């Protein structure tokens, strides 16, 4: 087997160097205008040896990055700190089904799929109405529909405060975190134009 003196040389008859005015064979690959992404490896430019050396001398991998992005890219674990879906601690599942609640395991799977589908439809409806993630979360905490008015907001808030407040539960403070979520959601929603 014949070893080539230059690593990366691709012998191909008929491909010309992409440098303007160069008539040499384009045997060395360089990044193109379109960067690699989810739809493929991107474009390449092909240069002769002299022009690929010139390209490499002026190439800046960090061009357009902020100082924090450069620091992250230089980290020894760059690219390894993320988990794939299968190897995340939760395996990409929000929570395991309670198998005892179902006679057939397929019912559990179907219920989860239905819940995810409903959640996606809920997010789409919120986006269609111009409701951002924070507002959507506040609606969910209070258990309100997106068409609720100020009267419905006030009524639901009063109901939930009565349910979770320690004074209404014999001094039981176990629902304080939930009560705090309700208060924050109410304060957030009553400040948006739909409820003013």
PEJOQUI-V998071 format. One record per backbone hydrogen bond with DSSP energy under -0.5 kcal/mol. NH is the residue of the N-H (numbers start at 1). CO is the residue of the C=O. Records with the same first field share a line. If there is no record, write none. Layout:
# PEJOQUI-V998071
NH: CO ; CO
This chain:
# PEJOQUI-V998071
7: 5
9: 6
10: 27
11: 9
12: 10
15: 12
16: 14
17: 24
18: 46
22: 19
26: 15
27: 25 ; 47
28: 47
29: 8
30: 45
32: 43
35: 33
37: 40
40: 37
43: 34
45: 30
47: 28
52: 48
53: 49
54: 50
55: 51
56: 52
57: 53
58: 54 ; 55
59: 55 ; 56
61: 59
63: 60
65: 62
70: 66
71: 67
72: 68
73: 69
74: 70
75: 72
78: 75
80: 77
81: 77
87: 84
88: 84 ; 85
91: 88
93: 90
99: 97
101: 98
102: 99
107: 104
108: 104
109: 105
110: 106
111: 107
112: 108
113: 109
114: 110
115: 111
116: 112
117: 113
118: 114
119: 115
120: 116
121: 117
122: 118
123: 119
124: 120
125: 121
126: 122
127: 123
128: 124
129: 125
130: 127
131: 126
132: 130
136: 132
137: 133
138: 134
139: 135
140: 136
141: 137
142: 138
143: 139
144: 139
148: 145
153: 149
154: 150
155: 151
156: 152
157: 153
158: 154
159: 155
160: 156
161: 157
162: 158
163: 159
164: 160
165: 161
168: 165
169: 165 ; 166
171: 166
172: 169
176: 173
179: 175
180: 176
181: 177
182: 178
183: 179
184: 180
185: 181
186: 182
187: 183
188: 184
189: 185
190: 186
191: 187 ; 188
192: 189
195: 192
196: 193
